[in-house]
Amino acid sequence: MKRTISCFLAVIMLSTMVLCTAAGRAASQDPTASYIPQKAANEDSGISLWFDYSSKKISSADTQSSGMDTFTAYMAKNEIENIQFVLYAQEGRTDLDAQLQPFTNENGAAIDSELFIQYYHDCGANGMVPDAIPPLSAYGSFDLPTDRSQAFLIKLKTTADTPEGWYSAQLTIRNSQGQEVKTATVFAYVWDFALSEETACATSMNLDKSYLLRAHKGTALSETELYKVYYDYMLENRVCAYNLPYELYDTEALEYMDNPRVTSYQYAVDNVAIMQMLFMDAFSDPDMGATRFDKAYYFSNVVDAAKPADLEALREHYDKIESQVAPYTPDYAEVPFWFISTYINDIDYPTPAGESIDQIQYYSDFVNLWCSKTFAFTSKEELSVPGAKVLQPEKWDSIYGTFQERMAAKQQAGQKVWWFISWDVEAPYINYYMQTDGTAQRILFWQQFDNNVEGFLYNFANFWIADMENPYENTVSNAAYPNAYGESILLYPGTKYGIDGPVGSLRMEAMRDGIEDYQMLTMLQNYKDSAAAGVLIDRLTTGMVQYSTDAEKYYSVRKALGEEVEAAAKMDDCVHEYTCATVAATCTTAGSNTYTCSLCSHIYTEELPKLEHVYKDGVCTECGAPDPGVTPSYKKGDVDGDGEITIRDIGLLRLSLADKYPQDAQMRLVGDIDEDGEITIRDVGMLRLYLADKITLD
């Protein structure tokens, strides 16, 4: 790496001047700070338009303006981010339309953007909660019900090549006559770094083909084509389904196996022949085989691990599969295949020796992908919070270590650790119910990163079992949990709006945003260390049941995260031009050269070793230290060198303190009575005590 360095001698305070990065200066010029609300050509004062954080779920009953007249979305390259705006008219309006000009920068570069309208679902006592987000282009014109709000999303998508910096777009609301009745400028700032296609957070959830076909009756698409449309939508949002769009033995499946956004896929249950085929073919590829193998895992649903006999049944099932595929396992693989356990419970298993072990210990020699519910990571200190719980009873802690320690040991042994949420993960834990706070649903992935959990498992993306025809209205998918609105329904069939594919949801948006935050936290950790990421995480969550739901705070911390990653990325890529501030070394203290890059403000310091003592007449000429190779010929306290200590020596010491008698090396040697490295009034006092026969000078 090229480095240009110029050194100059400077005092240490000058070498620590703060320099601001170009990115920091640019990002500080947020136009929202000086934004003046705009009036449309045919302004309708009966309509209110305001903006809010997209992680906030704005109920139709929330009619109080946020006070935000515009908004800035901060985002990385190769990322998706949203801006939320709300319309309200106390007397209602009909047949309105919203239009958005492209987000462009001063050079004409553009960011892809699209408008979505939020669909309100009846969530019982929780009120009308937004979730489904059909594209406004498919939805068409819209009404504002009397005394009810209507929220919208602006979705922005950058690419890896999007230029960094500021962008703006004009949002316009038009009435049925096409007249402009509300307008506002909105902004985006693109950081100068890109999220990689390779997604750091592994994901897996069921996307049921049969439900897709039943909801899309009459579609011209084949089963595979329809599934692929849904799968690709999920993949765009960095979320993976259990199964690839093609059979694993199909050559077309290789494109997905090799896609860096694909973080996982399941083997076909009990189809050992396909596993053997993969091991001999796709997994034997010298370039991509190991990556393909590492993404695949085996899930057995033959037991629910509720009693000791279930543990034995699962082990028997594993042994059966392992015996048939082990001969084909590639040489590079450290495990026969990845075998997941999601049913981790509090079970005492009796051993033949008459002892008891827990389920984790029983699984230890065959399970290698551990996936517990999120509450398993609750610390004992959090149990004072109502509803908090732990998975592992305290009785096992002294034998095996805490659950967190055991999972860390699994990872150190080369195994994987995931977690999952489902219907029974209830408050105070973060879940993915419709009515759960949207900011918390993003912070779940900050908790995941903080606990060093590598993957996220979820039940379903499309569990439309309650109503295949209209899951928009019937969103309780498990009667045992009547308050779990929308659980396992992250996608909706697009048939309602003439779309042969999915309609997304606010919760899918939150999941993707959380996963992209996880990606940025990973980048910061790689550029710096885990402590840098931990400082930011602690501002939002300090435990599984201790987390913020403050959207403004979340966006502030996320912005700080992006800026830290940007600065670190610039530093990593910079062709540094350093200036150097030097603190000279002496024979008593080390010195230093502090280098500061004038381009990115990177600072690093090199230590300069102490200088050698220069001795003359038995002492160092610089610091007065005695020469260890010379026998002292002086007498401590004999300042005038006449061979005895008298009142004259006290006088000379006092004169030296008043700078009226030179403090040369010899003076410092004999006059430093207490040997603290300097001559002070204390040394004068000690000589007085000596002459009064109250102390000795040894």
Disulfide bonds with the S-S distance in Angstrom:
none
